[in-house]
Amino acid sequence: MKQVVNLLPFIAILAFYLLVIRPARSRARAQVTLQQSIEVGQEVMMTSGMLATVAGLDGDVVLLEVAPGVSVRFARAAIARVVGPTVFSAESGDAAAEDAANSTDHNPARSE
C-alpha cells in the first residue's frame, strides 16, 4: 500500500503532462504551421474575430484587405484561422458585391 502512495506524485505528473501539456504543444504547433502557410487571396479570421482577405505578405507582417480599397497591416501571429479562399471572377465577384450592397440592413440606428 505504501508503494502505491509513493507512486501517486509520479502518476499525477504523468497525467498532467498527457492531459494538459502535450495537447497544448500540438495546438501551438498547428497554429504556427497555419500561420506560415497563409497565401495571398485567402480569407482569414483574426484573433479579434475580424474577417479579411490576405492582400500581401512580408515576413511576419500581413497586409489584409478588410473592405474594397481598405487595407490594414497585422502581425502574422494575429491570424486565428483560414476561413476559405476568396475566388473572384467576372460573374461571381460582381454578383456577390451587388448582393451585399442590395441586402436589407437591419440596423435601427441607420436611417435612410
SVG drawing of the C-alpha trace seen along z (x, -y; Angstrom):
<svg xmlns="http://www.w3.org/2000/svg" viewBox="-35 -59 45 61">
<polyline fill="none" stroke="black" stroke-width="0.4" points="0.0,0.0 2.8,-2.4 4.5,-1.7 1.3,-2.8 1.2,-6.0 4.8,-6.8 4.0,-6.5 1.0,-8.9 3.1,-12.1 4.7,-10.5 1.3,-9.3 -0.1,-12.8 2.7,-14.4 2.3,-11.9 -1.4,-12.6 -0.9,-16.4 1.6,-16.0 -0.7,-13.8 -3.8,-15.8 -2.5,-19.4 1.0,-20.0 1.0,-17.6 -2.3,-18.8 -1.2,-22.5 2.0,-21.8 0.1,-20.2 -2.3,-23.1 0.6,-25.6 2.5,-23.7 -0.6,-23.5 -1.2,-27.3 2.3,-28.1 2.0,-25.8 -1.3,-27.5 0.2,-31.0 3.2,-30.0 1.0,-28.5 -1.0,-31.7 -1.2,-32.7 -2.4,-35.8 -6.1,-35.6 -7.2,-33.5 -9.9,-34.7 -8.8,-34.7 -10.2,-35.4 -8.1,-37.4 -7.9,-36.6 -10.2,-39.6 -12.9,-38.0 -12.4,-40.3 -12.6,-38.7 -10.3,-39.9 -8.7,-38.8 -4.9,-38.4 -3.6,-41.1 0.1,-40.7 2.8,-39.0 6.0,-40.5 7.8,-38.3 5.9,-38.5 3.6,-41.2 0.4,-40.5 -1.5,-43.1 -5.2,-42.4 -8.0,-43.9 -11.0,-44.4 -13.1,-46.2 -12.6,-47.0 -9.8,-49.5 -9.2,-49.4 -6.0,-47.6 -4.5,-47.2 -1.3,-45.7 -1.3,-42.9 1.2,-40.6 1.0,-37.2 0.6,-35.8 -2.8,-37.6 -4.4,-35.2 -6.6,-32.7 -7.8,-30.6 -8.3,-30.4 -11.9,-30.7 -11.5,-29.9 -10.1,-31.0 -11.6,-34.1 -12.3,-33.4 -13.1,-36.4 -14.4,-36.1 -16.3,-38.4 -19.6,-36.8 -19.5,-35.7 -17.4,-38.7 -19.6,-41.4 -22.8,-39.5 -21.6,-38.9 -20.8,-42.6 -24.2,-43.6 -26.0,-41.1 -24.1,-42.5 -25.0,-46.1 -28.6,-45.3 -29.1,-43.3 -31.5,-44.5 -29.8,-46.4 -31.4,-45.6 -29.5,-48.3 -32.2,-50.5 -29.7,-53.3 -29.2,-53.8 -31.9,-55.8 -32.3,-56.2"/>
</svg>
